[in-house]
Structure formats: C-alpha cells, structure tokens
C-alpha cells in the first residue's frame, strides 16, 4: 500500500513538473519574442492589440488566483452566500464595458493616474491616484503570490516559501523583458491554459457524479449514486453537520448587497484592468474588448458553482465521521502542507467534521519534530477545545484538491496546478506593470524628473518591477488572509478611491481637482482603516458598521467619496474651460478615430 502511495505521489509530481515546466517555457518564449523596445510598447503594447486577443488577455489578467483557486473554494463553504463573488465580479465587467472602457481609450493615456492627473489638471491629484494605484495593486498581488505558493507547496513537494520565490522569479523575467507587449501575449497563452485546466476536471467530475458532461447543467442534476438531487443532498449534509443549508444566505441581505457592489464597482476601478483598454488600436475596439473579455470570463464563472458543489459533496462524503486510518493519500499529502489538519479531540480515531472552528487560530500549529497523534495524524497544538469540529480545511485548497478527492488521473491533477499558476502569474504580471508604470511614468516622468529620456524611463520601470517583486514575494509568504478574501479588499479599495473619480471625470464637467482629491483621500483612508481595524485591530463582527463586513465596506467608502467630491467641488472654483471641453470630447466616442492628442 505504501509503495502504491509513493508511486502515485511520484506520478503526480512528474506530471506536474512536466506540464508546469512546459507552460513556463512557453511564457518565457513569448516574452522573448514580444519584448518591448519603447515606452509605448512597455506600457500599452504599442496600442495595437486586436480586440479578441485583448479580451482574452484581459480575462486572464482579471481572473486571478482568487477566481481560479479561491472563488470556488469560498462558494463550497459559503454556498448561496458565495454568489456575491460571481455577481460582483461579473457585473463589474458589464459596468466597465458600458461606462468606462471606450471613454478612457479615447483619452489616450498610459495609466489611470495619467488620466486623473490630466483630467483634474493637478499634480496633487496625480500623486493621490498614484498612491491609490500602488496600495490597491500591492493588496491584490499578495493574493496571487499566496496562490502560487499553495500550488507549488503541495504538488512539487517543496516549501511554500520556495514556491512563492519560483513564481515571482518567472513573472519578474517576462514582465521586465516584455512589458505590456510581452505580458499581453503571455496572458493570451495563460488564458488558454487556465480555462482548459478548469474545464477538464469539471467535466470529468460532472460525468462521474451526475452523468452530465456539461458542469453548468450537472450542477442542477441528480446524483448517479442514489438518484437524489445534488443540491438537495448537499443541503441535507450541511444541516446534518450543523452548518447553514448550502442554498440559503447566512450573513444577511445588507452585507450581501454591499460586498457585491464593492466587487462590482471595484472591478470598474481596478488600474491593471483599465490599462488593458489602452492597448487596442481604436476607441470602438475598447468596447469590443470588454465584450470578448466577458465571454471568456463567463466560461469559468458559470462553471465555478458546479465545481464548488462537486468538491464540497465529495469532501464531506470522504472525510465526515470516517476513520483517519482509512483516508486516501491526498489527505495526508495536504496535511503535510499545513493547509489541512485534523485533531482527534474525542480520541475515537474518526474525523468529526461539524460546524464550529476547529482551531484557536486561522492556521494549524503543528508540534515540533513531526510529532504524531495516536491515530497517526500530525499533532496539532492549537486545537480549539470548545468545539467538536476536528477538521481544519483551508478554503484555497478546494479547487486544487478537487481532482484528487474525485480520484482523477495524475495528469488532470497536474493540469489544474498549471492552470492555477497561469491565473496567478497572469494577474501578478499586470499588477507589477501598474506599479512599475505608476512609479516610472507618473511619479518620475510626470512629477519628480520630467527631463528623463525614454531609455531612462524604461530602465526605471524595470528596476521598479524588481523591487515590487521582492515586496510581493514577502507578503505572499506571509499572507494576511485567504486569497479571495485579500483580493476582495483590493476591490473595495478600488471602488472607494478610483471609481468615483473616474466616473465623475468622464460624465460631470463641473467636477474639479479639489473635489476629486478630497473624495479619493476620504474613500481610501476610511476603507483602508476599516479593513485594518476589523482584520488586525481586534474589531469583532458585532461592531460592523450597519452590519457591513470588511469585504463590503468599499461600497460605503465609495458613497463617502461621491458625497465629499460633489460637496467640495460645489464650493470651489469650476475646472478651466479647456478641461470642460475635454470632458465633452472624451464623452462622445466617435467610432474608430485615433485618440485625441491632449496636452
């Protein structure tokens, strides 16, 4: 039995090494082929990316580790409540396509701070937008590096920290060499990898569980094992274990609305997504790109609820009230990563999985020297004696572990790892470019060192990526929460800071520099302080303002931003006439014309 387990593990590692290695070679090869030679190519790929390819690259850029690895994991534990991630992120793209993309493309600038600085005729506004962009991007990139570490730690059997370092090294190479041009075409390849990797196991498991090859339909089907409804069975399993029913909301409609809105409006304000619409040749291509991106995104997002339900059902049926000694090899393998833990509180040798926190802290603390319990499990020193739940499961492992739990072939398991890495690295590259361009173009070229040459600007951009990679790796190794949780904070910060400034900048001629700056500062500070207090400052859920969680507070921060911006602008001088004329011009995207040349 032991030899079979070792052979199986080795097979998975070999397949993972081969598939991941080939995809990495592909990304590096594309980066070498598409290396950037000018600031235009480095920042916006020369503005010549076709809409279909840009839509595919945008989908890869936006569908991060949170979408691929963590979203289905969250839904598998949250059930109906997890719909806020689906509705928010998908709805945000509709909003982006209708309200922002074509107008920003017509403006014809490299970055969001570039737009804000010129639209609000102020270096102060540019600096505030720059700070917002860096803060949001670093918050977002932490989740990507965490996802990379999880995938490497489990499937290549290396330390989490080394996994993060390998991932950051790869993304550093092709981001520095290719800039936006290299990143764009790399992201096209990464989209193909991640969507194939997501669909293949979903189709296999759907056939296996309900006999339907289409996961979206299998989600509402009947189990082959006993003919019962999949969701009905999952509801019963949940309630029997003391959890809320899978198909009901458990946080309340208020928080559901605020989280959904924060994710939606944050999508429309994310700088690394917005910059993608500066890479297409014509104004109308920006809208086409958004439409294509929505199609490509929908393929994964309509599959995610099915993946979540399949994984949750299989997990409960496999582990709940079953002897630890009979657990399949995947259980011990994930246990060794520290992302899964069992503590035999009643000493019966069975895994007692019920409602309640299994641990005193968010992560298991194992005894030194790989000490084992009486049943052979890794000895957990921080188990919570107040609850009967003995099993800790990190939600971020659900998608990666799903093929193993379902008993799929080793090559499918390896494919999922490659897909998760593609999702994380594609978004990380886009975020690194935002950080780089914010420093080199917005801070140095347009603020501190306006006399630098194009070659010097490119050099500074590449140096900035190197520094950003090191910082991202550190926080990836020491993540502040689950991948999707951390990413949700980034969306909230984007909603509270950028969205009002961009929307009012396009549609309200009277909005001036004083109002925009005041609004962005208030929105960012309020939202950031709320998240920090309730996540790290000791705040509890019964103290939430109006019952709004940190993941949803960005919506309230956005409302504060709007109010402050409009009030301040009404008591301060209107923008200059040339700025008001500029707003009129960019608000009318006249089809296929080239972007207007504005000073």
C-alpha positions as CSV (number, residue, x, y, z in Angstrom):
1,X,0.0,0.0,0.0
2,X,2.8,2.4,0.9
3,X,4.6,1.7,-2.4
4,X,1.4,2.4,-4.3
5,X,1.0,5.7,-2.4
6,X,4.6,6.7,-3.1
7,X,4.3,5.7,-6.8
8,X,1.1,7.7,-7.1
9,X,2.7,10.8,-5.5
10,X,5.7,10.5,-7.7
11,X,3.5,10.2,-10.8
12,X,1.7,13.4,-9.8
13,X,4.9,15.2,-9.2
14,X,6.3,14.1,-12.6
15,X,3.2,15.2,-14.5
16,X,3.2,18.5,-12.6
17,X,6.9,19.1,-13.3
18,X,6.4,18.4,-17.0
19,X,3.2,20.4,-17.6
20,X,4.2,23.3,-15.4
21,X,7.7,23.3,-16.9
22,X,6.3,23.4,-20.5
23,X,3.9,26.2,-19.7
24,X,6.7,28.3,-18.1
25,X,8.9,27.7,-21.1
26,X,6.0,28.9,-23.3
27,X,5.6,32.1,-21.3
28,X,9.3,32.8,-21.4
29,X,9.5,32.2,-25.1
30,X,6.6,34.6,-25.8
31,X,8.2,37.2,-23.6
32,X,11.5,37.0,-25.6
33,X,9.6,37.1,-28.9
34,X,7.4,40.1,-27.8
35,X,10.0,42.1,-25.8
36,X,9.3,45.8,-25.6
37,X,11.6,48.3,-27.2
38,X,9.8,51.6,-26.4
39,X,7.8,53.1,-23.5
40,X,4.6,52.8,-25.7
41,X,5.2,49.0,-26.1
42,X,6.2,48.7,-22.4
43,X,3.2,50.5,-21.0
44,X,0.4,49.8,-23.6
45,X,1.8,47.2,-26.1
46,X,2.1,50.0,-28.7
47,X,-1.7,50.3,-28.8
48,X,-2.0,47.6,-31.4
49,X,-3.6,44.5,-29.8
50,X,-6.7,43.1,-31.7
51,X,-9.9,43.2,-29.6
52,X,-10.3,39.4,-29.4
53,X,-6.8,38.8,-28.2
54,X,-7.1,41.8,-25.8
55,X,-10.3,40.3,-24.5
56,X,-8.6,37.0,-23.8
57,X,-5.6,38.8,-22.2
58,X,-8.0,40.9,-20.1
59,X,-9.8,37.8,-18.9
60,X,-6.5,36.2,-17.9
61,X,-5.4,39.5,-16.2
62,X,-8.6,39.7,-14.3
63,X,-9.2,36.0,-13.5
64,X,-6.6,35.8,-10.8
65,X,-5.8,33.1,-8.3
66,X,-8.9,34.3,-6.5
67,X,-11.0,33.3,-9.5
68,X,-9.3,30.1,-10.3
69,X,-8.2,28.8,-6.9
70,X,-10.2,30.6,-4.2
71,X,-13.6,31.5,-5.6
72,X,-15.0,28.0,-5.9
73,X,-13.4,27.2,-2.6
74,X,-15.3,30.1,-0.9
75,X,-18.5,29.1,-2.6
76,X,-18.0,25.5,-1.5
77,X,-18.1,26.6,2.1
78,X,-20.4,29.6,1.8
79,X,-22.9,28.1,-0.6
80,X,-25.5,30.7,-1.7
81,X,-23.7,33.5,0.1
82,X,-20.8,32.9,-2.3
83,X,-22.9,34.2,-5.1
84,X,-21.8,37.7,-4.2
85,X,-18.4,37.0,-5.8
86,X,-20.0,35.7,-9.0
87,X,-22.4,38.6,-9.3
88,X,-20.0,41.3,-8.2
89,X,-17.1,40.4,-10.4
90,X,-19.1,39.6,-13.5
91,X,-21.4,42.6,-13.1
92,X,-18.4,44.8,-12.7
93,X,-17.3,43.9,-16.2
94,X,-20.6,44.9,-17.7
95,X,-20.3,48.2,-15.8
96,X,-16.7,48.7,-17.1
97,X,-17.7,48.0,-20.7
98,X,-20.7,50.4,-20.7
99,X,-19.4,53.3,-18.6
100,X,-15.6,53.5,-18.7
101,X,-13.7,51.5,-21.3
102,X,-14.4,53.4,-24.5
103,X,-14.0,56.8,-22.9
104,X,-10.7,56.0,-21.2
105,X,-9.4,54.7,-24.5
106,X,-10.4,57.9,-26.3
107,X,-8.4,59.9,-23.7
108,X,-5.3,58.0,-24.9
109,X,-3.1,57.9,-21.8
110,X,-0.9,55.2,-20.4
111,X,-2.2,54.9,-16.8
112,X,-5.1,55.7,-14.5
113,X,-3.0,58.3,-12.6
114,X,-2.2,59.7,-16.0
115,X,-5.9,60.2,-16.7
116,X,-6.6,61.6,-13.2
117,X,-3.7,63.9,-13.3
118,X,-4.6,65.4,-16.7
119,X,-8.4,65.4,-16.2
120,X,-8.1,67.2,-12.9
121,X,-5.2,69.4,-14.1
122,X,-3.2,68.7,-11.0
123,X,0.0,67.0,-9.9
124,X,-1.6,66.6,-6.5
125,X,-4.4,64.6,-8.0
126,X,-1.9,62.5,-10.0
127,X,0.1,61.8,-6.8
128,X,-3.0,60.8,-4.8
129,X,-4.1,58.5,-7.7
130,X,-0.6,57.1,-7.8
131,X,-0.7,56.2,-4.1
132,X,-4.1,54.6,-4.6
133,X,-2.9,52.5,-7.5
134,X,0.2,51.3,-5.6
135,X,-1.8,50.5,-2.5
136,X,-4.5,48.6,-4.4
137,X,-2.0,46.7,-6.6
138,X,0.1,45.5,-3.7
139,X,-3.0,44.4,-1.8
140,X,-4.1,42.5,-4.9
141,X,-0.8,40.9,-5.7
142,X,-0.4,39.4,-2.2
143,X,-3.3,37.0,-3.1
144,X,-1.6,36.0,-6.3
145,X,1.7,35.1,-4.7
146,X,-0.2,33.1,-2.0
147,X,-1.9,31.1,-4.6
148,X,1.4,30.3,-6.3
149,X,2.9,29.1,-3.1
150,X,0.0,26.8,-2.3
151,X,0.2,25.1,-5.7
152,X,3.9,24.6,-5.6
153,X,3.9,23.5,-1.9
154,X,1.5,20.7,-2.5
155,X,2.3,19.3,-5.9
156,X,6.0,19.8,-6.2
157,X,6.5,18.9,-2.6
158,X,8.6,22.0,-1.8
159,X,8.3,24.6,0.9
160,X,5.6,27.2,0.4
161,X,8.2,29.9,0.6
162,X,10.3,28.5,-2.3
163,X,7.1,28.1,-4.3
164,X,6.4,31.8,-4.0
165,X,10.0,32.6,-4.9
166,X,9.9,30.5,-8.1
167,X,6.6,32.1,-9.2
168,X,7.9,35.6,-8.6
169,X,11.1,34.8,-10.5
170,X,9.2,33.7,-13.6
171,X,6.8,36.7,-13.6
172,X,9.7,39.0,-13.0
173,X,11.5,37.7,-16.1
174,X,8.7,38.2,-18.6
175,X,7.4,41.4,-17.1
176,X,10.8,43.1,-17.1
177,X,11.6,41.9,-20.6
178,X,8.3,42.3,-22.4
179,X,6.4,45.0,-20.5
180,X,2.8,45.2,-21.5
181,X,3.5,43.9,-25.0
182,X,5.1,40.7,-23.7
183,X,2.6,40.4,-20.8
184,X,-0.4,40.7,-23.2
185,X,0.6,37.8,-25.5
186,X,1.7,35.8,-22.5
187,X,-1.7,36.3,-20.9
188,X,-3.4,35.0,-24.1
189,X,-1.4,31.8,-23.7
190,X,-2.2,31.8,-19.9
191,X,-5.9,32.1,-20.6
192,X,-5.9,29.1,-22.8
193,X,-4.0,27.1,-20.1
194,X,-6.2,28.2,-17.2
195,X,-9.6,27.7,-18.9
196,X,-8.6,24.2,-20.2
197,X,-7.3,23.3,-16.8
198,X,-10.5,24.5,-15.1
199,X,-12.9,22.8,-17.5
200,X,-11.3,19.4,-17.9
201,X,-11.7,18.2,-14.3
202,X,-15.1,19.9,-14.0
203,X,-16.4,17.9,-17.0
204,X,-14.9,14.7,-15.7
205,X,-16.4,15.1,-12.2
206,X,-19.8,16.1,-13.6
207,X,-19.9,12.9,-15.6
208,X,-18.7,10.9,-12.6
209,X,-21.3,12.4,-10.2
210,X,-24.4,13.2,-12.2
211,X,-23.7,11.7,-15.7
212,X,-23.8,15.1,-17.5
213,X,-20.7,16.3,-19.4
214,X,-21.8,20.0,-19.0
215,X,-21.0,21.1,-15.4
216,X,-23.4,24.1,-15.6
217,X,-26.2,21.6,-16.1
218,X,-24.8,18.9,-13.9
219,X,-24.9,21.4,-11.0
220,X,-28.7,21.1,-11.0
221,X,-28.7,17.3,-11.8
222,X,-29.3,14.2,-9.8
223,X,-26.5,12.0,-8.3
224,X,-25.9,8.7,-10.1
225,X,-25.3,7.0,-6.7
226,X,-28.8,7.3,-5.4
227,X,-30.8,9.5,-7.8
228,X,-31.2,12.3,-5.3
229,X,-30.7,16.0,-6.2
230,X,-27.1,17.1,-5.9
231,X,-28.1,20.4,-4.2
232,X,-30.7,18.7,-2.1
233,X,-28.2,16.2,-0.9
234,X,-25.7,19.0,-0.1
235,X,-28.3,20.9,1.9
236,X,-29.0,17.7,3.9
237,X,-25.3,17.1,4.5
238,X,-24.8,20.7,5.6
239,X,-27.7,20.8,8.1
240,X,-26.9,17.3,9.5
241,X,-23.4,18.6,10.3
242,X,-24.8,21.7,12.0
243,X,-24.0,24.2,9.1
244,X,-26.5,26.5,7.5
245,X,-28.2,25.0,4.5
246,X,-26.0,25.3,1.4
247,X,-28.6,27.1,-0.7
248,X,-29.5,29.8,1.9
249,X,-27.9,33.1,2.8
250,X,-26.4,33.3,6.3
251,X,-24.9,36.8,6.6
252,X,-28.0,38.9,5.7
253,X,-29.1,40.8,2.6
254,X,-27.4,44.0,3.7
255,X,-23.8,42.6,3.7
256,X,-24.6,40.6,0.6
257,X,-25.5,43.7,-1.3
258,X,-22.5,45.8,-0.1
259,X,-20.0,43.1,-0.8
260,X,-21.5,42.5,-4.3
261,X,-21.5,46.2,-5.0
262,X,-17.9,46.6,-3.8
263,X,-16.7,43.9,-6.0
264,X,-18.7,45.2,-9.0
265,X,-17.6,48.9,-8.6
266,X,-14.1,47.8,-7.7
267,X,-13.8,45.9,-11.0
268,X,-14.6,49.1,-12.8
269,X,-11.9,50.9,-10.8
270,X,-9.0,48.4,-10.9
271,X,-6.0,50.1,-12.5
272,X,-4.5,46.9,-14.0
273,X,-7.8,46.1,-15.7
274,X,-8.4,49.6,-17.0
275,X,-5.0,49.9,-18.6
276,X,-5.8,46.9,-20.8
277,X,-8.2,49.1,-22.8
278,X,-5.4,51.5,-23.7
279,X,-3.7,48.7,-25.7
280,X,-6.3,48.4,-28.5
281,X,-6.0,50.3,-31.8
282,X,-9.3,52.2,-31.8
283,X,-11.9,53.6,-29.5
284,X,-14.6,51.2,-30.5
285,X,-12.2,48.3,-30.0
286,X,-12.2,49.1,-26.3
287,X,-15.9,48.2,-26.1
288,X,-15.4,45.1,-28.2
289,X,-12.5,44.0,-25.9
290,X,-14.7,44.3,-22.9
291,X,-17.4,42.2,-24.6
292,X,-15.0,39.5,-25.5
293,X,-13.5,39.5,-22.1
294,X,-16.9,39.0,-20.6
295,X,-17.5,36.0,-22.8
296,X,-14.2,34.4,-21.9
297,X,-14.7,35.2,-18.2
298,X,-18.2,33.7,-18.2
299,X,-16.9,30.3,-19.3
300,X,-15.1,29.9,-16.0
301,X,-17.6,31.8,-13.8
302,X,-20.6,29.7,-14.9
303,X,-18.5,26.6,-14.1
304,X,-17.4,27.7,-10.6
305,X,-20.6,27.0,-8.7
306,X,-20.7,23.4,-10.1
307,X,-17.0,22.9,-9.1
308,X,-17.8,24.2,-5.6
309,X,-20.8,21.9,-5.2
310,X,-18.9,18.8,-6.5
311,X,-15.9,19.5,-4.3
312,X,-18.0,20.1,-1.2
313,X,-20.1,17.0,-1.6
314,X,-17.0,14.8,-2.3
315,X,-15.1,16.3,0.7
316,X,-18.0,15.7,3.2
317,X,-18.7,12.2,1.9
318,X,-15.0,11.3,2.0
319,X,-14.0,12.6,5.5
320,X,-17.0,13.2,7.7
321,X,-17.2,10.7,10.6
322,X,-14.7,8.4,8.8
323,X,-11.6,6.8,10.3
324,X,-8.4,8.7,9.8
325,X,-6.7,5.5,9.1
326,X,-8.8,4.9,6.0
327,X,-8.2,8.4,4.5
328,X,-6.8,8.3,0.9
329,X,-3.3,9.5,0.1
330,X,-4.4,13.1,-0.8
331,X,-5.5,13.8,2.8
332,X,-2.0,13.1,4.2
333,X,-0.4,15.0,1.4
334,X,-2.4,18.1,2.1
335,X,-1.9,17.6,5.8
336,X,1.8,17.9,5.2
337,X,1.4,21.3,3.6
338,X,-0.2,22.7,6.7
339,X,-3.3,23.6,4.8
340,X,-5.3,20.7,6.2
341,X,-5.3,19.5,9.8
342,X,-7.2,17.0,12.0
343,X,-7.1,16.9,15.8
344,X,-8.7,13.8,17.4
345,X,-10.4,15.7,20.3
346,X,-12.5,12.7,21.5
347,X,-9.8,10.0,20.8
348,X,-12.1,7.8,18.7
349,X,-9.9,7.8,15.6
350,X,-12.7,9.2,13.4
351,X,-12.8,12.6,11.7
352,X,-15.5,14.5,13.4
353,X,-16.4,17.3,11.0
354,X,-19.2,19.6,12.2
355,X,-20.0,23.3,12.5
356,X,-17.5,25.3,14.6
357,X,-13.9,26.4,14.4
358,X,-11.5,23.5,14.7
359,X,-8.6,25.8,15.7
360,X,-7.9,28.7,18.1
361,X,-6.1,30.5,15.2
362,X,-6.6,30.6,11.5
363,X,-3.7,28.3,10.7
364,X,-2.8,25.0,12.4
365,X,0.3,24.9,14.6
366,X,2.0,21.5,14.5
367,X,4.2,20.1,17.2
368,X,7.9,20.2,16.6
369,X,9.7,17.2,15.2
370,X,6.6,16.0,13.3
371,X,5.0,14.6,16.4
372,X,2.1,12.3,15.6
373,X,-1.1,11.6,17.5
374,X,-2.3,8.2,18.5
375,X,-4.1,7.7,15.1
376,X,-1.0,8.7,13.2
377,X,-2.2,12.3,12.4
378,X,0.2,15.3,12.6
379,X,-0.2,16.6,16.2
380,X,-2.0,20.0,16.3
381,X,-1.1,22.2,19.3
382,X,-3.7,24.9,18.7
383,X,-6.9,22.9,18.5
384,X,-10.0,24.7,20.0
385,X,-11.3,22.5,22.9
386,X,-14.6,24.5,22.9
387,X,-15.9,23.0,19.7
388,X,-16.4,19.4,18.5
389,X,-15.2,20.1,15.0
390,X,-11.9,18.3,14.5
391,X,-11.1,19.2,10.9
392,X,-9.5,22.4,9.5
393,X,-9.6,22.9,5.8
394,X,-8.0,25.9,4.1
395,X,-10.6,27.0,1.5
396,X,-7.9,27.8,-1.0
397,X,-7.1,24.1,-1.5
398,X,-10.6,23.0,-2.7
399,X,-10.1,23.5,-6.4
400,X,-6.6,22.1,-6.4
401,X,-7.6,19.1,-4.2
402,X,-10.8,18.5,-6.1
403,X,-9.4,16.2,-8.8
404,X,-7.5,14.2,-6.1
405,X,-10.7,13.9,-3.9
406,X,-12.6,12.6,-7.0
407,X,-9.8,10.1,-7.9
408,X,-9.0,11.6,-11.3
409,X,-5.8,10.7,-13.2
410,X,-2.4,12.3,-12.3
411,X,-2.2,14.3,-15.5
412,X,-5.5,16.1,-14.7
413,X,-4.3,17.0,-11.2
414,X,-1.1,18.4,-12.8
415,X,-3.1,20.3,-15.3
416,X,-5.1,22.0,-12.6
417,X,-1.8,23.1,-10.9
418,X,-0.6,24.6,-14.2
419,X,-4.0,26.4,-14.6
420,X,-3.8,27.9,-11.1
421,X,-0.3,29.1,-11.7
422,X,-1.3,30.6,-15.0
423,X,-4.2,32.5,-13.3
424,X,-1.9,33.8,-10.5
425,X,1.0,34.8,-12.7
426,X,-1.1,36.5,-15.4
427,X,-2.7,38.8,-12.8
428,X,0.6,39.3,-10.9
429,X,2.3,40.5,-14.2
430,X,-0.4,43.0,-14.8
431,X,-0.2,44.4,-11.3
432,X,3.6,44.6,-11.4
433,X,3.2,46.7,-14.6
434,X,0.8,49.0,-12.9
435,X,3.2,49.5,-10.0
436,X,6.1,50.0,-12.4
437,X,4.3,52.5,-14.6
438,X,3.0,54.4,-11.6
439,X,6.5,54.9,-10.3
440,X,8.4,55.4,-13.6
441,X,5.8,57.2,-15.7
442,X,3.5,59.0,-13.2
443,X,5.9,59.7,-10.3
444,X,9.3,60.2,-12.1
445,X,8.5,61.3,-15.7
446,X,5.4,63.4,-14.9
447,X,6.3,64.6,-11.4
448,X,9.8,64.3,-10.0
449,X,12.1,64.0,-13.0
450,X,10.3,65.4,-16.1
451,X,13.5,65.6,-18.1
452,X,14.4,61.9,-18.2
453,X,14.8,60.3,-21.6
454,X,12.6,57.4,-22.8
455,X,15.6,55.0,-22.3
456,X,16.0,56.1,-18.7
457,X,12.2,55.8,-18.1
458,X,12.3,52.2,-19.3
459,X,15.3,51.5,-17.0
460,X,13.5,52.9,-14.0
461,X,10.3,50.9,-14.9
462,X,12.3,47.7,-15.0
463,X,14.1,48.4,-11.7
464,X,10.7,49.2,-10.1
465,X,9.4,45.8,-11.1
466,X,12.3,44.2,-9.4
467,X,11.7,46.0,-6.2
468,X,8.0,45.3,-6.4
469,X,8.6,41.6,-6.9
470,X,10.6,41.3,-3.7
471,X,7.9,43.1,-1.7
472,X,5.2,41.0,-3.3
473,X,7.1,37.8,-2.5
474,X,7.5,38.8,1.1
475,X,3.8,39.4,1.6
476,X,3.0,36.3,-0.5
477,X,5.0,34.2,2.0
478,X,3.2,36.0,4.9
479,X,-0.3,36.4,3.6
480,X,-2.9,38.3,5.7
481,X,-5.9,36.0,4.7
482,X,-7.4,33.7,2.2
483,X,-6.6,34.5,-1.4
484,X,-10.1,35.7,-2.4
485,X,-10.5,37.5,0.9
486,X,-7.4,39.6,0.3
487,X,-8.4,40.3,-3.3
488,X,-11.9,41.4,-2.1
489,X,-10.2,44.1,0.0
490,X,-8.3,45.3,-3.1
491,X,-11.6,45.6,-5.0
492,X,-13.1,47.5,-2.1
493,X,-10.2,49.9,-2.0
494,X,-10.5,50.4,-5.8
495,X,-14.3,51.1,-5.5
496,X,-13.7,53.6,-2.7
497,X,-10.9,55.5,-4.4
498,X,-10.8,55.3,-8.2
499,X,-14.3,54.6,-9.3
500,X,-16.0,57.9,-8.3
501,X,-13.0,60.0,-9.6
502,X,-13.1,58.2,-13.0
503,X,-16.9,58.2,-13.4
504,X,-17.2,61.9,-12.4
505,X,-14.2,62.7,-14.5
506,X,-16.0,61.4,-17.6
507,X,-19.6,62.4,-17.0
508,X,-19.5,65.5,-14.8
509,X,-17.8,68.6,-16.3
510,X,-18.1,70.6,-13.0
511,X,-16.0,68.1,-11.1
512,X,-12.8,69.8,-10.2
513,X,-9.4,68.9,-8.8
514,X,-10.3,69.8,-5.1
515,X,-13.3,67.6,-5.1
516,X,-11.6,64.6,-6.8
517,X,-8.6,64.7,-4.5
518,X,-10.7,65.1,-1.3
519,X,-13.0,62.3,-2.3
520,X,-10.2,59.9,-3.1
521,X,-8.4,60.5,0.1
522,X,-11.6,60.1,2.2
523,X,-12.6,56.9,0.4
524,X,-9.2,55.3,0.6
525,X,-8.5,56.2,4.2
526,X,-11.9,55.3,5.5
527,X,-12.0,51.9,3.7
528,X,-8.4,51.0,4.5
529,X,-8.8,51.9,8.2
530,X,-12.0,49.9,8.5
531,X,-10.3,46.8,6.9
532,X,-7.2,47.1,9.1
533,X,-9.2,47.6,12.3
534,X,-11.6,44.7,11.8
535,X,-9.0,42.3,10.4
536,X,-6.0,43.1,12.5
537,X,-7.0,45.7,15.2
538,X,-9.3,43.5,17.3
539,X,-12.6,44.6,15.9
540,X,-15.4,42.0,16.0
541,X,-18.3,41.3,13.6
542,X,-20.9,42.6,16.1
543,X,-19.2,46.0,15.8
544,X,-19.5,46.2,12.0
545,X,-21.0,49.5,10.8
546,X,-24.6,48.8,9.7
547,X,-23.6,45.1,9.6
548,X,-21.2,45.6,6.7
549,X,-18.2,43.3,6.6
550,X,-14.6,44.5,5.7
551,X,-15.1,42.9,2.2
552,X,-18.1,45.1,1.6
553,X,-17.1,48.4,3.2
554,X,-15.6,49.7,-0.1
555,X,-19.2,50.4,-1.2
556,X,-19.8,52.7,1.8
557,X,-16.3,54.3,1.2
558,X,-17.3,54.9,-2.4
559,X,-20.5,56.7,-1.3
560,X,-18.4,58.8,1.1
561,X,-16.1,59.6,-1.8
562,X,-19.0,60.7,-4.0
563,X,-20.5,62.9,-1.3
564,X,-17.3,64.6,-0.4
565,X,-16.2,65.1,-4.0
566,X,-19.5,66.7,-5.0
567,X,-19.8,68.9,-1.9
568,X,-16.2,70.1,-2.1
569,X,-16.4,70.8,-5.9
570,X,-19.6,72.8,-5.4
571,X,-17.8,75.2,-3.0
572,X,-14.6,75.5,-5.1
573,X,-13.9,77.0,-8.5
574,X,-15.0,75.1,-11.6
575,X,-12.4,73.4,-13.8
576,X,-10.8,75.5,-16.6
577,X,-12.8,75.8,-19.9
578,X,-10.3,73.6,-21.8
579,X,-10.8,70.8,-19.2
580,X,-14.6,71.1,-19.6
581,X,-14.2,71.0,-23.4
582,X,-12.0,67.9,-23.0
583,X,-14.7,66.1,-20.9
584,X,-17.2,66.9,-23.7
585,X,-14.9,65.4,-26.3
586,X,-14.0,62.2,-24.5
587,X,-17.6,61.6,-23.6
588,X,-18.5,61.2,-27.3
589,X,-16.5,58.1,-28.6
590,X,-16.8,58.8,-32.3
591,X,-16.3,55.3,-33.5
592,X,-12.9,54.4,-34.9
593,X,-11.0,57.6,-34.6
594,X,-7.5,57.8,-33.1
595,X,-7.2,59.0,-29.6
596,X,-7.3,62.8,-29.2
597,X,-3.9,64.4,-28.6
598,X,-4.3,66.5,-25.4
599,X,-1.6,68.4,-23.6
